[in-house]
Amino acid sequence: MSLFLKIFLWFWLAMALVVGAVLLVNWSTQSEPLARQWQTFVGESMNVNSQTAIQIYENEGVAGLEMYLARLYSRQRINAVALFDKDKNRIGGNLDPAGTGDLFDRAFRGSEPEFLRLPDRTYAASKAQLSNGGTLLYVIELKRFQAPPFFTNRLLLQILAVFLTAGLVCYALASYLSSPIRKLRTATRQLAGGDLSVRVASKIRNRRDDLAFLANDFDNMAERLESLIESEKRLSRDISHELRSPLARMKVALELLKGRTNGDAESLINRIDNESDRLNDLISQILTLSKLETDSGEFTRSELNLGKMLESLIADADFEAKARERAVTACGIDQIRIVGNEPLVRQAIENVIRNAVHYTEEGTAVEVSLERDGKDAVVTITDHGPGVPEDEIEKLFKPFYRIGEARDRRSGGTGLGLAIAERAVRNHDGRISAKNTEDGMSVTLRFPLNQAGRQSGEHVTTA
């Protein structure tokens, strides 16, 4: 789950819980005060109604009293109403005193209205004084007071409005907090992918918090890395260029020296000549690698037949491998066309084939195939050698990297062949990978197909 989603959901959930808790507490604490307010209102109303009933009774008799109580009874919340004397004799009204318990006694003894709350109804009684000093009791039966329900349509609309508003606020907050992190992550991936020019601080320049400081630190780090790597590349390129001239002069001097020495020194001169050739080859590879890393966009590209190129490379490599009791065979070659730089593509494939020939066992053959896989042309080169430790496969394509602790040339080449192949393939928007097989290692090179390459080609198998 992304950081943005985590922040958004947690803030939204927190706000929803707070709103829910406030509503629940407010509802639960307000029900009792509402009941007391209702009781006070009913008590005041009873005092007024009881005095009115006494006056009507004294002025108009029982008939007038009944008419007045009938009007009260017609009200929505009153189930029954009546006027009683001290002996519970009903003077007027329709209320049945059964079930009122000690309400009459409490009402006659007290000075305030008394209530009897039952599960389904409520009784209220209030004393009323006659003009002759007598006392009557005004009693009503009411529908049981119910606190307002927690969930109502209005409350649900309010909760929904609060929830949506909280969601928008949380979305904006989560976006504000996570946006710089997403930009930093994108920049980190670009930096890891080789784009040393990527910068972040300019994209979040309006912030003045720790994330802005982190972005500035990232830019400083990227700038420092770019400077160091460019310096390293420039140093390798400059050293390689500077070494070529002395090597060329050395070759000339060696040729002159061969004609002036006797046979005893000839073997030493030949050894020096061979080593200078190797050094010249190493310098050429370093220059090629440097050019691939710095000038990938300057290579000319054209449409080329990858199948014919591969057949030519297989024939040359097989001729050289026979001298070492090895072979290179084609195991299915599709005539596929791609757009690329022919020398670079040729060198990339040739480097991988030569590496496979070097490590495959005597008496075995390096198998090469070319096939179409979706939108890619896939070259697979498989040897029958010792393979590579799993934890070192990803390091094969690093410059000057060789397997194991041995660093002499007998353990392999200079460690630049596969590195050059990787950069050449990558500069064609392709991918290169390696994996161990049951009895060796397989290297796969993927080149993107152009439109013509997707439509043309036939399958050719050679031995």
TADA-V851246 format. One record per run of one state. SS is the DSSP state (H for helix, E for strand, C for the rest). FROM is the first residue (numbers start at 1). LEN is the number of residues. If there is no record, write none. Layout:
# TADA-V851246
SS;FROM;LEN / SS;FROM;LEN
This chain:
# TADA-V851246
C;1;2 / H;3;71 / C;74;4 / E;78;7 / C;85;5 / E;90;4 / C;94;9 / H;103;7 / C;110;4 / E;114;4 / C;118;3 / E;121;9 / C;130;5 / E;135;9 / C;144;9 / H;153;40 / C;193;8 / H;201;4 / C;205;5 / H;210;49 / C;259;4 / H;263;32 / C;295;1 / H;296;3 / C;299;3 / E;302;4 / H;306;17 / C;323;4 / E;327;8 / C;335;2 / E;337;4 / C;341;1 / H;342;18 / C;360;5 / E;365;9 / C;374;2 / E;376;7 / C;383;7 / H;390;6 / C;396;13 / H;409;3 / C;412;5 / H;417;10 / C;427;4 / E;431;7 / C;438;2 / E;440;9 / C;449;2 / H;451;5 / C;456;3 / E;459;2 / C;461;3
